[in-house]
Each structure stands twice: as C-alpha cells, then as structure tokens.
Amino acid sequence: MANSPKVKLSENPELPVLEGWVNLTEAAEIIGITRQHSYKKASRFGQVGGYKTLHRVGNQATYVVATSELDEILKDRKEKAQIKKEENVD
C-alpha cells in the first residue's frame, strides 16, 4: 500500500455514490451562497432559514443535504424574483 498512488475520496471508484445528496460545500455552489453561509444554514437545522434535510453520514462528521431541497430553494428564489419584477412593473 505504501507504493500505491494517493486517490482523493471523491475520485475513488470503489466508494458508493450517495444519489440525490450533496455535501455542504457542493450545496453552497449549487444555490449560489458562500460555504460559510451553507454551514450556518446547517447549524439552523429544523429552524427557519436552515436546511430541512440535513443528515450526517459516515464515521467522520460529513453532512449532506438532499438535492430536492436545493431545487426547492432555487424555485422559491426564482418565484420571489418574479414577484418583485411584477411589482416593479406596476
């Protein structure tokens, strides 16, 4: 094992992929917020403004969020922008 090349966990083909879930850094990239804001949302789990689908996976503290929740966040953000746009037209 000493001579084997180091492989990042994310690049290891033998690890199972958790379909429909992303870590907090990926969640931040998807919804367009900072990594720090994503972790703050995680700390407010179950509260207003916090993630609803936060889960801890693995022995080390790795937290994931359902991609369906991120889709919902993006949809809500788009609807709010549309409402603001319509209010400004009137």
C-alpha positions in Angstrom: 0.0 0.0 0.0 3.0 2.3 0.5 3.7 2.5 -3.2 0.1 3.0 -4.3 -0.8 6.5 -5.5 -2.9 8.6 -3.3 -6.5 9.0 -4.6 -8.9 11.6 -3.3 -12.0 10.1 -1.7 -14.2 11.8 -4.3 -12.2 10.1 -7.1 -12.2 6.6 -5.6 -14.4 4.4 -8.0 -14.9 1.8 -5.3 -16.8 4.1 -3.0 -20.6 4.1 -3.4 -22.2 7.2 -4.6 -25.0 8.7 -2.5 -27.6 9.6 -5.1 -29.6 12.7 -4.5 -27.4 14.1 -1.8 -24.6 16.6 -1.8 -22.2 17.9 0.9 -22.5 21.4 2.3 -19.8 22.9 0.1 -21.5 21.5 -3.1 -24.8 22.7 -1.8 -23.4 26.2 -1.5 -22.1 26.1 -5.1 -25.5 24.9 -6.4 -27.6 27.6 -4.7 -25.0 30.3 -5.1 -24.1 31.1 -1.5 -20.8 31.0 0.3 -19.5 27.9 2.0 -19.7 29.7 5.4 -23.4 30.6 4.8 -24.1 26.9 3.9 -22.6 25.8 7.2 -24.6 28.5 9.0 -27.8 27.1 7.4 -26.7 23.7 8.6 -26.4 25.0 12.2 -30.0 26.2 12.0 -31.3 22.7 11.1 -35.0 22.5 11.5 -35.4 26.2 12.1 -36.5 29.0 9.7 -33.7 29.6 7.2 -32.0 26.3 8.0 -31.7 23.1 5.9 -34.6 20.7 6.4 -33.0 17.5 5.0 -29.6 17.7 6.7 -28.1 14.2 7.5 -24.8 13.1 9.0 -23.1 10.2 7.1 -20.0 8.2 7.8 -17.8 7.9 10.9 -16.4 11.3 10.4 -18.7 14.3 10.6 -19.8 14.6 7.0 -23.1 16.3 6.4 -25.3 16.1 3.3 -28.4 17.8 2.1 -31.0 16.4 -0.4 -30.7 17.9 -3.8 -34.5 18.1 -3.9 -34.3 20.7 -1.1 -31.8 22.7 -3.1 -34.1 22.6 -6.2 -36.9 23.9 -3.9 -34.7 26.7 -2.7 -33.8 27.7 -6.2 -37.5 27.5 -7.3 -38.6 29.7 -4.4 -35.9 32.2 -5.1 -37.0 32.4 -8.8 -40.6 32.9 -7.8 -39.7 35.7 -5.4 -37.6 37.4 -8.1 -40.6 37.2 -10.5 -42.9 38.7 -7.9 -40.5 41.6 -7.3 -40.2 42.1 -11.0 -44.0 42.2 -11.4 -44.3 44.7 -8.5 -41.8 47.0 -10.1 -43.7 47.0 -13.4 -46.9 48.2 -11.8 
